[in-house]
Amino acid sequence: MGRRIATHWVAKMIGTTAGITGFFALYFWVMHNPPTPPTVMPLTALDHWVGVSDEAMLLYGSLWFYISLPSAFAKDWAELRACARDAALMAGMGLVVFWFFPTTVPAFAVDWAQYPSLMFLKNADAGGNAFPSLHVAFAVFTAVLLQRQLREVRAPAWVRVLNVLWALGIVYSTLATRQHVLLDVLGGTLLAAVVSRAGTARARLAWNEA
């Protein structure tokens, strides 16, 4: 892993920073300029069951470190380009859905003053661009990429389990922070599955052609 991190580390650092910055610029522009009034996402029984948690903000925010790991662990230019391409594809698909089908989470009956961390989040992100949850999509997508990389370097089983638990924790945090509802989570998971499967198919094709 140390050798992987050291490979093209400057390009990885600059590329990851630029990618996240560019994504946020587009994400918030789309959220604040919907072509039609956003549709309020319906709640399910699970949404009522999951409680609000101020501590979940830590897991929620950890996504932005978590998603940098696959590119940091990329072993060469080909893998780095594949990570960037698939991440950009997934973000682009999500933004297209946000534009043509703007959505938002319901106005939850929560006194956000009792949850200081979440009140900060609510002020920064109003809960628009709800479906599909790109927070969930990137968490699942990252988990899949990391599992492949961890298997390649024969990482211990506990590390691979930790990777899955981290992703699940981020998914949970989207509900516990009331940034998303279950349907958003399912949509984000489906989006990540489609992009991950397409990436795997391309990798196998390239391997066979080689």
C-alpha positions as CSV (number, residue, x, y, z in Angstrom):
1,M,0.0,0.0,0.0
2,G,2.9,2.3,0.7
3,R,4.2,1.9,-2.8
4,R,0.8,2.5,-4.2
5,I,0.3,5.7,-2.3
6,A,3.7,7.0,-3.4
7,T,2.9,6.4,-7.1
8,H,1.8,9.6,-8.8
9,W,1.0,11.1,-5.4
10,V,1.1,14.7,-6.6
11,A,-1.3,14.0,-9.4
12,K,-3.6,12.1,-7.1
13,M,-3.7,14.9,-4.5
14,I,-4.3,17.6,-7.1
15,G,-6.8,15.6,-9.1
16,T,-8.9,14.5,-6.1
17,T,-9.0,18.1,-4.7
18,A,-10.0,19.5,-8.1
19,G,-12.6,16.8,-8.7
20,I,-14.3,17.3,-5.3
21,T,-14.3,21.1,-5.7
22,G,-15.7,20.9,-9.2
23,F,-18.4,18.5,-8.1
24,F,-19.5,20.7,-5.2
25,A,-19.7,23.7,-7.5
26,L,-22.1,21.9,-9.9
27,Y,-24.0,20.1,-7.1
28,F,-24.9,23.4,-5.3
29,W,-25.6,25.2,-8.5
30,V,-28.1,22.5,-9.6
31,M,-29.7,22.4,-6.1
32,H,-30.2,26.2,-6.0
33,N,-31.4,26.5,-9.6
34,P,-34.0,23.7,-10.1
35,P,-36.0,24.1,-13.4
36,T,-39.2,23.0,-11.6
37,P,-40.3,22.9,-7.9
38,P,-38.6,20.0,-6.1
39,T,-40.6,16.9,-5.3
40,V,-40.7,16.0,-1.6
41,M,-39.5,12.4,-1.1
42,P,-41.9,10.1,0.8
43,L,-41.0,8.5,4.1
44,T,-41.0,4.8,4.9
45,A,-41.3,2.9,8.2
46,L,-37.5,2.7,8.3
47,D,-37.1,6.5,8.1
48,H,-39.3,6.8,11.2
49,W,-37.4,4.0,13.0
50,V,-33.9,5.5,12.5
51,G,-33.4,8.2,15.1
52,V,-31.7,11.5,14.7
53,S,-28.1,11.5,15.8
54,D,-25.7,14.4,16.2
55,E,-22.8,12.0,16.3
56,A,-23.7,10.7,12.9
57,M,-22.3,13.9,11.5
58,L,-18.8,12.5,12.0
59,L,-19.6,9.5,9.8
60,Y,-21.4,11.7,7.3
61,G,-18.4,14.0,6.9
62,S,-15.9,11.1,6.7
63,L,-17.1,10.3,3.2
64,W,-14.9,13.1,1.8
65,F,-11.8,11.3,3.2
66,Y,-13.1,7.9,2.4
67,I,-13.6,8.5,-1.3
68,S,-10.0,9.7,-1.7
69,L,-8.7,6.3,-0.7
70,P,-9.2,4.3,-4.0
71,S,-7.3,7.0,-6.0
72,A,-4.6,7.2,-3.4
73,F,-4.2,3.4,-3.6
74,A,-4.3,3.3,-7.4
75,K,-1.2,1.3,-8.6
76,D,-0.8,3.0,-12.0
77,W,-2.1,5.6,-14.4
78,A,-4.6,3.2,-15.9
79,E,-6.2,2.4,-12.5
80,L,-6.2,6.1,-11.6
81,R,-7.9,7.1,-14.8
82,A,-10.5,4.4,-14.4
83,C,-11.3,5.6,-10.8
84,A,-11.6,9.2,-12.0
85,R,-13.7,8.2,-15.1
86,D,-16.2,6.1,-13.2
87,A,-16.5,8.7,-10.4
88,A,-17.2,11.4,-12.9
89,L,-19.7,9.2,-14.7
90,M,-21.6,8.5,-11.5
91,A,-21.6,12.2,-10.5
92,G,-22.7,13.2,-13.9
93,M,-25.6,10.7,-13.9
94,G,-26.7,11.9,-10.5
95,L,-26.6,15.6,-11.5
96,V,-28.7,14.9,-14.6
97,V,-31.3,13.2,-12.5
98,F,-31.2,16.1,-10.0
99,W,-31.8,18.6,-12.9
100,F,-34.6,16.8,-14.7
101,F,-36.2,15.4,-11.5
102,P,-35.4,17.8,-8.6
103,T,-36.2,16.4,-5.2
104,T,-35.9,17.3,-1.6
105,V,-36.3,15.7,1.8
106,P,-39.4,16.5,3.9
107,A,-39.4,19.2,6.5
108,F,-38.8,17.1,9.6
109,A,-40.3,18.1,12.9
110,V,-36.9,18.3,14.6
111,D,-35.5,21.1,16.8
112,W,-32.1,21.4,15.1
113,A,-30.9,23.7,17.9
114,Q,-30.6,20.5,20.0
115,Y,-28.2,19.1,17.4
116,P,-25.4,21.7,16.8
117,S,-23.5,19.6,14.3
118,L,-26.6,18.9,12.3
119,M,-27.8,22.5,12.4
120,F,-24.5,23.5,10.7
121,L,-25.1,20.8,8.1
122,K,-28.7,22.0,7.5
123,N,-27.6,25.6,7.0
124,A,-24.9,24.5,4.5
125,D,-27.0,21.9,2.6
126,A,-30.8,22.3,2.6
127,G,-31.6,18.7,1.8
128,G,-32.1,19.2,-1.9
129,N,-30.7,16.9,-4.6
130,A,-32.2,14.1,-2.5
131,F,-32.7,11.2,-5.0
132,P,-30.5,9.4,-5.7
133,S,-28.3,10.0,-2.7
134,L,-24.8,10.6,-4.2
135,H,-23.5,10.4,-0.6
136,V,-24.6,6.8,-0.6
137,A,-23.6,6.2,-4.2
138,F,-20.0,7.3,-3.6
139,A,-19.8,5.4,-0.3
140,V,-20.9,2.1,-2.0
141,F,-18.7,2.8,-5.1
142,T,-15.7,3.4,-2.9
143,A,-16.3,0.3,-0.9
144,V,-16.3,-1.8,-4.1
145,L,-13.1,-0.3,-5.4
146,L,-11.4,-0.6,-2.0
147,Q,-12.4,-4.3,-1.7
148,R,-10.7,-5.0,-5.1
149,Q,-7.6,-3.2,-4.1
150,L,-7.4,-4.8,-0.6
151,R,-7.8,-8.2,-2.2
152,E,-5.0,-7.5,-4.7
153,V,-2.5,-6.6,-1.9
154,R,-3.8,-9.5,0.3
155,A,-4.9,-7.2,3.1
156,P,-6.0,-9.0,6.3
157,A,-9.7,-9.9,6.6
158,W,-10.3,-7.4,9.4
159,V,-9.3,-4.6,7.1
160,R,-11.7,-5.6,4.4
161,V,-14.5,-5.9,7.1
162,L,-13.6,-2.4,8.4
163,N,-14.0,-1.1,4.8
164,V,-17.5,-2.5,4.6
165,L,-18.5,-1.3,8.0
166,W,-17.2,2.2,7.2
167,A,-19.3,2.3,4.0
168,L,-22.4,1.0,5.9
169,G,-21.8,3.7,8.6
170,I,-21.8,6.4,6.0
171,V,-25.0,5.0,4.5
172,Y,-26.6,5.0,8.0
173,S,-25.5,8.5,8.6
174,T,-27.5,9.8,5.6
175,L,-30.6,8.7,7.4
176,A,-29.6,9.7,10.9
177,T,-28.7,13.2,9.8
178,R,-32.0,13.4,8.0
179,Q,-30.2,14.4,4.8
180,H,-31.8,11.5,3.0
181,V,-34.6,9.0,3.2
182,L,-34.6,5.3,2.4
183,L,-35.7,5.8,-1.2
184,D,-32.7,8.1,-1.7
185,V,-30.4,5.5,-0.2
186,L,-31.8,2.7,-2.5
187,G,-31.4,5.0,-5.5
188,G,-27.8,5.8,-4.6
189,T,-27.0,2.1,-4.1
190,L,-28.5,1.2,-7.5
191,L,-26.5,4.0,-9.2
192,A,-23.2,2.8,-7.6
193,A,-24.0,-0.8,-8.6
194,V,-24.6,0.1,-12.2
195,V,-21.4,2.2,-12.5
196,S,-19.3,-0.4,-10.6
197,R,-20.6,-3.2,-12.8
198,A,-19.8,-1.2,-15.9
199,G,-16.3,-0.5,-14.7
200,T,-15.7,-4.2,-14.0
201,A,-16.9,-5.1,-17.4
202,R,-14.6,-2.6,-19.0
203,A,-11.6,-3.9,-16.9
204,R,-12.3,-7.5,-18.0
205,L,-12.5,-6.5,-21.6
206,A,-9.2,-4.6,-21.5
207,W,-7.6,-7.6,-19.7
208,N,-8.9,-10.0,-22.4
209,E,-7.7,-7.8,-25.2
210,A,-4.3,-7.5,-23.6
